[in-house]
Amino acid sequence: MKTYEAIEQYLAHYAESEIREVAQLRLTQSDHVLVIPAFQETTQDLLRVIAGIDDHFLLIVVCNSGVHDTLTVRLHEELTAADDNVSVGNLSWIQSRNMLVVDRCTPTRYIPHKQGVGLARKIGSDIALALIHQRTVSQPVIHLTDADARLPHNYFRCLETTTIAAAWIYPFDHISHTVSNNDHERDAMALYEASVHYYAAGLRWAGSPYAYTTVGSAMAISPRHYAAVRGFPKRNAGEDFHILNKLRKTGAICSIPSPPAVPIGVSARLSTRVPIGTGTAVRQITSMSNPLQEFSFYDPQVFIELNRLITMATSRLMQPAPYDAPWIPSSSADILNTVVEQLNLGAALSRCSRQSSNPERRVRAFHDWFDGLKTLRLIHGLRDAGLKSLPFSELMQLPPFLNLSTGSSPADFSQKMRAYLHAAPVHEAT
C-alpha cells in the first residue's frame, strides 16, 4: 500500500476523534511539530522544555488526567487564557505561541486510567500525523517528548543529516540537567541511567536489531511507519517500548549520532504516577540503604549468550534449504539451551526457515518473531536460570564485553555506554 493511502486509511479508521476537530482550525504553516503529554505539570516547566529552540514549530500539548486533577486543570486554563485562543471541541489554538492545547482533563473528557499516557501520546501524535498529511507541517516527522524534559538548541536540526528510519532515538542525560543537592538521589539517577544505556549497549553488542533506548521523551517517528503500526498503544505505561518494538518490524530504528545531537535533559524526579518508568525506578533506588551494592545490573554473560543464539540462528537460516534439526547441538545442561526450550524457539526457527526461499527474508522473519519483548524474556530467563544480576561494584570487576574502559562511577559508565550507542553512523538492516 502506498504511503498516502496507508495514512489516509489510518486517519479514517484508527485515529482519535480530535483529528476531525483540528481540520476545522486554520492553523498557520509550521516547519516541525512536537507532541507533549502533560499531567501534573506547571506552565513554567512546560515552557522551559522548548526555551532553547528557535525553529518554527507547532507545539501540541495534551493536558490529560483520569480524574479531576487541580494542577493539570490549572495548566490547561493558563495555556488557553490568551486573547488569541481559538477553540473547537477539545482543541484550543493559541496563535501567538503557535500552540495547540488538547483538553483531556475536564469532566466528560477524562482519559481512562488504564489508557493513560499511551492514549495521550496517541491523541497528540494522531493530530500531528493529520497536520503533516495535509501539509500544514512541512517536515514529515512526529517529534515526542515530555513536559519535564529540556530540549537542546539543535533538537530539530540534528535529524537533517541522519538516515531514513521508522523512528529516531535521541541521546539523553539524567545527570547534568537535573538539579539535586542530595547525593543519594544523584547516585540513584546515575545508576538508573547507566542500567538503561547498559542494556541497550548489550543488545547492540550481541547483534540484536532491537538495540536502542526506549524513553518516551527522546524519540521521533516517521508518519508512514506510525500509521503502519496503528499508533501508540493505549496503555498507562510502557507505551514507548511497545510502539518501538512494533516500529522496528517495519523499518530501522536509528540512534541519532552524537555529535551533532546534544543529549536531551530528562528529569528523573521521584514519581508514583505510573507503575514503571524513570521516576518510579529512581524512587525505588533511593529507598535502598546502599544503592551501589543493592541495585543490580544484568550479568554481561547474558549478552554473550544472546549473541551466541543470534549467531547460530542466523547461520541456520542462511543455509540454502530448510533446516529441521535441533537449533543448537548442546547438552540439556546448557543454560542457553534450557531457556531456549522454554521459549519454544526451535519451532519458531523451523517455521521461519519455511517462510521463504530467500535467506535474508528468513532471518528477517526470525527477528520479527524474536523481537524486543522476547529478547527481554530470554534475558530474564537466563538470569533466573543462574546468571544472577550483579551490583555495580561487581560489574566493574568483570572483563567488559564491550571492550571499553568503563570508568569507576555509574555516571562515567553511562556516558560511555551512550557514546557507544550513538556513535556515527550506524545503519541497520531494514
N, C-alpha and C positions, 0 to 999 in steps of 0.2 A: 504494500500500500504506500502511495506517495505521501511525503511529509504533510502537504497541505490537507489531504483527505484524512490522514490519521489524526491531525489536530482538530479538524472540523468534527470528526466523529467523537472524539473525547469531549469537546466542549458541548456537543449536543446531548450526549448520553451520560457522562460521568462527572462533569464539573459541578461545583456547588452553585446554588441559585444566585449568588452575588454577581456572577458574570453577566446576568441579564440586566442587573441594575447599573453596572458600570457602563454598559452600552448607551445608557441614557444621559451620561455625563459627557460634556465636551471637554475632555482633558487636553491640555496642550502637549505638543510633541516633546518627548524626552529621549535622551541617548540611552539611559540604563534604567533598570528597575530593581529595587531592593525590597525584600519582604521581611518584616519583623513581627513575630507574635509577642504580645505584651500582656503579662499577668503580674499584678502587684508590683508595678514599676512606677517611677515618677517621670514627669515631663523632663526634668533636668537630666536624669540619667539617659533617657531616650535620645535627647538631642546631642548628648555627649558622644553617642555612638558614631555619629556622622560628622562631628565637628571639624575633622581634619580633611574632609573631602570637598573639592571644589568643582568636580564634574557635574554636569547637568543630569540629574536623575530623579525619578519618581520614587518616593518612599511610601510603601503600603504598610500601615500599622494595623494589626488585627488585635484589638482590645478584647480579651476573652476571659471568661470565667464560667464555672459550672453552677455557681450560686452567687448571691449578692456579695460583692467584694468592694468595699469602700474605696480602697486605693486604686483599683482598676477603673471604677466608675469615675473617680476624680480625674484620672489621666484622660479618659475619653472626653470629659467635659472641658478640660483645659485645652486639649488639642483642637476641639471643634468650636471654641468660643470666638474665633476670629470673625471679623465682619465679612470677609470674602468666602465664608463657608457656603458651599452648595451641597445640599443633601438630597439623596434619592434612596428610599428604603433604608437598608443597613449602612449605607455608604455616605461619607461626607468628604468632599474635596476642598482642601484649603489651598487656594491658588497661590497665595503669597509664599507658601512653603513648598509648593508642589508635593503635597502630602495627601494621600488617600487613607482615611481612617475608617475602619470597619467596626461596627458595633455588634459584638457578640458577648456583651457583658451586662445587658439590662434585661429585665423581665420579658419573657417570650422569645428572647434571642440568646439565651444561655447555651453554651456548648455542653453536650452530655459529658459527664465526668470521665467515663471510660474512653471517650474520643479525644479529650484534652488537647494537648499541644499538636498532636498529629493533625486533627481537623483544623486547628488554627493555621498551621503551615499550609495545609491544602487549600483553604479558602484564599489566603494571600497569593499562593502560587498559581491557583486557577485564574485569579484576576490578572496576574502578571502574564500568564500564557495568553489570555484573551487579548490583552493590550499589545503584546508582541505580534500576535496573529493579525490584528487589524492595523499594525504598523504605527500605532501611537507611540510605542517604544521601538527604537530603531535597532538596538543591539540584541540579538536573539539569545539571551542568557537570563535565566531566572536566578538572581542572587538571593541568598538567605543568610540571616544572622540572628542574633538575639539582642534584647534590649539592654543587656549588661556588658556587651562587647565593646571594643574600641577598634575601629577600622583604620588602617593606615592610609596615608595620603594617596597612594597609588593603587588602592583597592580594586578599582575597575580596570585601570590601565594594564595591570600585570597579566591580565588574560590575553592581551593583544598578541603576544608573541608565543603563546603556548599551543599545544597540539589540540586538534579536534578530539572531542571526547563526549561521552554520555554525561559525565559530571566532572567537576574540578574540585580538588581539596586544597584549601589554603593552609599554610603553616600557621600554627597558633602557639601562644605562650601564656601560661597561667601566672608566671612569676613576676616579670618586670612590670606588668601592667596592673598589678593588684597591690593596693596599699594595705599593709598589715604590720602592726608593731608586735605581733605575737609570734615568737619563734616557732612554737609548737604548730601553729596554723600554717606558717610558711613551709615547714617540713612536710606537713600533710599535703599541701598543694603540690610541692615538688615531687613527692612520692607518687601521687595520683597521675600527674602529667607524665612522669617517667614510665609508669606502667602502661599508659595508653600508647606512647611512642614505641616502647619496647615491644609490645605485642604486634603492632603493625610492621615494625622492622623485622621481627622474627618471621612473620609471614612472607615478607619480601625476600629475605634471605633463603627461605625454604622453596621459593618458586611459585607461591600461590598468587593467582590473579586478583585475590581479594585483599591485597596488602595496602591498606590505606587507613587513616584515622576516620572515625565516624562521629564527628562533632557537629551538631546542627548549626552552630554559629559560624562555621568555617567551611561552607560548601556553596557550590553553584551548579545549576543543572541545565542541560540542553533542553529546549522546549520539545523537540521531536521525541527525545527519549523519555521525557517526563510524561508525555501523552501515551507513549507506548506501554508504560508500566501503570497507567491509570492513576497517577498522582500519589500523594503521600498516603500511607495507611492511617486510618482513623484510630489512633491508639494514644494513650496518655503518656507513654514513654517508649523509647527505643525506635521511634519513627524514622530517625536519621539512619540508624543501622539497617533497618529493613528496606527502606527505599533504595539505599546504595547497593544493597545485596541484589535487588531486582535490576537496578540500572546496569550493574556490571555484566549482566547476561545479555544486554542489548548493545554494549559498546565498552570502550575503555574508561577507567576512572583515572584521571590524571592528577597526580600530586604536583601542584604548581611549583616550579623551580624557585628556590630562594637562595641568593637573589635571582631575579629582581623583586620577587614578592617579599614584603615585610610581614612578619608574623602578626596575626590578629591578636589583640589582647582579649583573652577570655576570662571572665570573672569566675573565681572558684569560691564564691560566698557560700556559707553554710546554708543548707536548704533541706526542707522536707516536702517540697511542693510536688515532686514526682518520685516514684519508688526507686528509680535508677537515674544515674546521671552524675555530672560533676559535683554539684552541691551536696547531694546525698552521700557520695563517696567520700568527699572531704570531711563531712560531718562525722562519718563513721571512723575515719582515720584519726581525727582529732580526739575521739573518745578513747583511743588507745593510750596506755601509760607510756609505752616506748615504741612509737611507730616504726622506727628504723629496724627494730627486731620483730615486731608483730605483723606489720603489713608485708604481704608476700607477693613474689613475682613467679611466673611460670619458670620451671627448670629449663635452661637452654636446651636440654636433651629433647624436649617435646618438639622443638622446631627441627632438630636433626631428624627425628622420626618422621615428621611431616614431610621433610624434603625427601626422605627415603621412599615414602609412599608415593609422592607425586612423580618422582623419577621412575619408579618401577611401573606405575600405572601408565605413564606416558609411553614408556618403552613398549609395553604390551599393545597399546592401542595404535602405535605407529607401525606394527607389523602388517604385512600385506593381506593376511587372511584373519578372519575372526578367531579369537583365542578363547578356549573353553577351560583350560587348565586352571587350578587354583591360582589366585592372583599373586601369591608370594610363597615361594618354596622354603618355608621355615618351620621350625618345630612349634607345637602348640604352646610351648612355654614362652615363646617370643612375645614381648609385651605389645608390640605394634600389631602383630597378627591377632592377638586376643581382642584388642579394641576394634580392629577392622571387622572381625566376625560379628561383633555386637552391632555395628553399623550396617551390616549386610552389604558391604562394599563389593564383594565378589560378584554378586548377582547384578549389581548396577554396572560393573565393569563389563560383564558379559553382554548386557543389553546395549551398552554404548558401542561395543565392538561390532554389533549387527546393524547399527543405525545407518551406516554409510560405508561405501567403498573407499571414501576419501579419508585417509588417516587423520588429517588436520581437523576434519569435522567430527571424527570420533573423539578426539581429545577435547574439542570444544564441548561436546555433549557431556563428557565426563565432568568438566569443570562447571557446567550448568547444574549438574546434579550435586557434585561435591562443592557446594557453594560456601559462602562465609559462615552460615549458620551450622552446617555440617562440619566445617573445619573447626569451629569452636567446640562442637560436641566431641570431636576426635581429641582435641587438646585436653578437654576436661576428662575424657575417658582415660587418657594417658596419665594425667595427674592422679586420678582416683585409683589407677591400677598399679601405682608405685613410684611414678616420677613426681614426687611431692614438691609443692611450691616452696620457695626459699625466701628468707628475709633479704633485704638489700645488702646487708653486710656479707652474707654468704654468696650472693650472686656475684659480687665483685671479686671473690676469690677463685671463681671458676674461669677456665680459659674462655674468652669471649668468642662466641660463634660468629660474630660479625667482623672479626679481625680488626677491631677498633680499639683505640685507647679509651677506656671507659671513664677515667677520672674517678674522683673519690666521693663526690656528692651526688645526690639524686638529681639536682638541677643541672649539673655538668653532664651527667649521663643522659638526661632527657634531651639536652641540646644536641648532643652527638647523634642520638637516635633520630631526631628531627632532621638534622643535616643529611643523614643517610637517606631518609625517605624523600626529601625534597631536593636531592641532587639533580642537576640538569644535564641532559634531558633524559627522561625515562619514557620510552614508547612501548606500550603494552599491546599485545596482540588483541584484536577485536573479534 
